[in-house]
Amino acid sequence: MEVTPSNSFLGLVKRVERSVWFQGFIISIIIIAALTVGAKTYSLPYEVELVINYLDTAITVFFLVEIVLRFISYEKKSAFFKDPWNVFDMVIVVGSLMPISDTDMILVARLLRVFRVLRLVSIIPDLRVLINALLKAIPKMGYIALLMFIIFYLFAAVGSIFFETVNETLWGDIAISMLTLFRVATFEDWTDVMYETMAVYPFSWIFYVVFIFLTAFVFLNMMVGVVLDVMTQETSAKEHQEQEDNHQALVNQISELQKQVQALSDKLDKGQD
């Protein structure tokens, strides 16, 4: 098969864009970009700020070149936009091209520069697996959160009825009671709240123990279990896809080898004739 200059250039771009050293270089640039954003939050000398601004411009140009190379490496350009991580990176990079001063969108431009740190997620495959697992776990976690809200609401109603006379600031209505229970669930000085009500209702400790057992142990473990289950599925799917890709690559190599053997055999037959 004849190798055209365009195919040769495309192959070179693919090798560069997918090479380990280039990926490591991108990660280093993202970390430097994060440091420049953090440095701008300090009061710095004018010379240092000028250097940081030049560095920020260079980083923005590099990201633009990198996203263009990634786009070129796709044989089917439409496939580039089917990957949500590519779209995410493109939005961040294009948004970073916005002027950061003397515009009405200065806050948006600064935020997009801060979000460039999130590109670490799109670059590192293991982080992508974690984020994908978290996003897929959200629907299941939503049902657990709904059940937690019901428990919070019931306990807040009970607390408001019985403990309002003890401390109206903490148990004055159901909304305030839910905030108090959230404080209890996060173990933020929750014993002070319990001892205050125990002075009037000695057995009110049962209320807090049952609530903490449900929220801090049962529901929290359910959340963790859902995330772990989805992560296990994502890992298995990734391993299966890698096996399929390796199998397909092996099949393609065998097919190519068969074609070469057949071509060699045809040449030998012609030579004998």
C-alpha positions in Angstrom: 0.0 0.0 0.0 1.4 3.4 -1.0 2.0 5.8 1.9 0.9 9.3 0.9 2.4 12.4 2.6 -1.0 13.1 4.3 -1.1 9.6 5.7 2.5 9.9 6.9 1.8 13.3 8.5 -1.4 11.9 10.2 0.5 8.9 11.5 3.3 11.2 12.9 0.7 13.4 14.6 -1.0 10.3 16.1 2.3 9.0 17.5 3.3 12.4 19.0 -0.2 13.1 20.4 -0.5 9.6 22.0 3.1 9.3 23.2 3.9 9.0 26.9 6.4 11.8 26.9 3.9 14.2 25.2 1.1 13.3 27.7 3.5 13.8 30.6 4.5 17.2 29.1 0.8 18.2 28.9 0.3 17.2 32.5 3.3 19.4 33.5 1.9 22.3 31.6 -1.5 21.9 33.3 0.2 21.9 36.7 2.1 25.0 35.7 -1.1 26.7 34.6 -2.7 25.9 37.9 0.3 27.4 39.7 0.0 30.6 37.6 -3.7 31.0 38.5 -2.8 30.5 42.2 0.0 33.0 42.0 -2.3 35.7 40.7 -4.2 35.6 43.9 -1.2 37.1 45.7 0.1 40.7 45.6 3.2 40.4 43.4 5.7 42.8 42.0 4.9 44.2 38.6 7.8 42.4 36.9 6.6 39.0 38.3 3.0 39.7 37.2 4.3 40.5 33.8 6.2 37.3 33.6 3.1 35.3 34.8 0.9 37.0 32.1 3.4 36.1 29.4 3.5 32.5 30.8 -0.3 32.4 30.8 -0.4 33.5 27.2 2.2 30.8 26.2 0.2 28.1 28.0 -3.0 29.2 26.3 -1.3 29.0 22.9 0.2 25.5 23.8 -3.2 24.2 24.8 -4.7 25.5 21.5 -1.9 23.7 19.5 -2.5 20.5 21.5 -6.2 20.5 20.9 -5.6 21.1 17.2 -3.2 18.2 17.0 -5.7 16.0 18.8 -8.3 17.0 16.3 -6.0 16.3 13.4 -5.1 12.8 14.8 -8.7 11.7 14.2 -9.3 10.2 10.8 -13.0 10.8 11.1 -13.3 14.4 12.4 -16.9 13.8 13.6 -15.6 11.2 16.0 -13.7 13.9 17.8 -16.9 15.6 18.9 -18.5 12.3 20.0 -16.1 12.1 22.9 -17.4 14.3 25.7 -13.9 14.8 27.1 -12.7 16.3 23.8 -15.7 18.7 23.9 -14.9 19.6 27.5 -11.2 20.3 26.7 -12.2 22.3 23.6 -14.6 24.5 25.6 -11.9 25.2 28.2 -9.3 25.9 25.6 -11.5 28.1 23.4 -12.8 29.9 26.5 -9.2 30.6 27.6 -8.7 32.6 24.4 -11.1 35.3 25.8 -9.3 38.5 26.8 -8.9 38.5 30.5 -9.0 42.3 30.9 -11.1 45.3 29.8 -14.1 43.1 29.0 -17.5 42.5 30.5 -16.7 38.7 30.6 -13.6 39.1 32.8 -15.0 36.8 35.5 -16.0 34.1 33.0 -12.5 34.3 31.4 -10.9 33.9 34.8 -13.1 31.0 35.8 -12.3 29.2 32.5 -8.6 29.6 33.3 -9.1 28.2 36.7 -11.0 25.2 35.2 -8.0 24.4 33.1 -6.8 22.4 36.1 -9.7 20.0 35.4 -8.0 19.0 32.2 -5.9 16.7 34.3 -9.1 14.6 34.5 -9.4 14.3 30.7 -5.7 13.6 30.3 -5.3 10.9 32.9 -7.3 7.7 32.1 -7.8 6.5 35.6 -9.3 9.9 36.6 -11.7 9.6 33.7 -12.8 6.2 35.0 -13.4 7.7 38.5 -15.4 10.6 37.1 -17.5 8.4 34.7 -18.2 6.1 37.7 -19.3 9.0 39.8 -21.6 10.4 37.1 -23.2 7.0 36.5 -23.7 6.5 40.2 -25.5 9.8 40.7 -29.0 8.4 39.6 -28.7 5.6 42.2 -27.3 8.0 44.8 -30.3 10.2 44.1 -32.7 7.6 45.5 -30.5 7.2 48.6 -30.5 11.0 49.0 -34.3 11.1 48.7 -34.6 8.5 51.5 -32.1 10.5 53.6 -34.3 13.6 53.1 -37.3 11.7 54.3 -35.5 10.6 57.4 -34.2 14.1 58.0 -37.7 15.5 57.6 -39.3 13.0 60.0 -36.6 13.5 62.7 -36.8 17.3 62.2 -40.5 17.2 62.7 -40.2 15.1 65.9 -37.3 17.4 67.1 -39.3 20.5 66.5 -42.3 19.2 68.4 -40.4 18.0 71.5 -37.3 20.3 71.6 -38.7 23.7 70.6 -39.2 24.7 74.2 -35.6 23.6 75.0 -33.9 25.8 72.4 -36.0 27.7 69.9 -32.9 28.7 68.0 -32.1 25.1 67.1 -35.6 23.6 67.0 -37.9 26.5 66.3 -39.3 25.1 63.0 -38.8 22.2 60.8 -36.3 24.0 58.5 -34.1 25.0 61.4 -34.4 21.6 62.9 -33.1 20.0 59.6 -30.1 22.3 59.8 -29.5 21.3 63.4 -29.8 17.6 62.4 -27.3 18.2 59.6 -25.0 19.6 62.2 -25.5 16.4 64.3 -24.9 14.2 61.2 -21.6 15.9 60.5 -20.6 15.5 64.2 -20.1 19.2 64.7 -20.5 19.7 68.4 -23.5 17.4 68.3 -23.0 16.3 72.0 -23.7 19.9 73.1 -27.1 19.7 71.3 -27.8 16.3 72.9 -26.9 17.2 76.4 -29.0 20.3 76.2 -32.2 18.3 75.4 -31.2 15.5 77.8 -31.5 18.1 80.6 -35.2 18.2 79.9 -35.8 14.8 78.3 -33.3 12.3 79.8 -34.0 9.6 77.2 -33.6 12.0 74.2 -30.2 10.4 73.6 -32.1 7.6 71.9 -33.3 10.1 69.3 -29.7 11.2 68.4 -28.2 7.6 68.5 -30.9 6.3 66.1 -30.5 9.3 63.8 -26.7 9.1 63.7 -26.9 5.3 63.1 -29.1 5.8 60.1 -27.4 8.8 58.5 -23.7 8.4 59.4 -23.5 4.7 59.1 -26.3 3.1 57.1 -26.8 5.7 54.4 -23.2 6.7 54.1 -22.2 3.0 53.6 -25.0 2.7 51.0 -23.5 5.7 49.1 -20.1 4.2 49.2 -21.4 0.8 48.1 -23.2 2.3 45.1 -20.0 4.2 44.0 -17.9 1.1 44.4 -20.4 -1.1 42.5 -20.4 1.4 39.5 -16.6 1.7 39.7 -16.3 -2.1 39.5 -18.6 -2.2 36.5 -16.6 0.6 34.8 -13.3 -1.1 35.5 -14.6 -4.4 34.1 -16.0 -2.6 31.0 -12.6 -0.9 30.4 -10.7 -4.2 30.8 -13.2 -5.9 28.4 -12.8 -3.1 25.9 -9.0 -3.3 26.1 -9.2 -7.0 25.5 -11.5 -6.5 22.5 -9.1 -3.8 21.1 -6.1 -6.1 21.6 -8.0 -9.0 19.9 -9.0 -6.8 17.0 -5.4 -5.5 16.6 -4.1 -9.1 16.6 -6.7 -10.1 14.0 -5.7 -7.2 11.8 -2.0 -8.1 12.2 -2.8 -11.7 11.2 -4.8 -10.6 8.3 -2.1 -8.3 7.1 0.5 -11.1 7.5 -1.7 -13.4 5.5 -1.9 -10.8 2.7 1.9 -10.4 2.7 2.3 -14.2 2.6 -0.2 -14.5 -0.2 1.6 -11.7 -2.2 4.9 -13.5 -1.7 3.4 -16.8 -2.7 2.0 -15.1 -5.9 5.4 -13.7 -6.7 7.1 -17.1 -6.3 4.4 -18.7 -8.5 5.1 -16.1 -11.2 8.8 -16.6 -10.9 8.5 -20.4 -11.4 6.3 -19.8 -14.5 
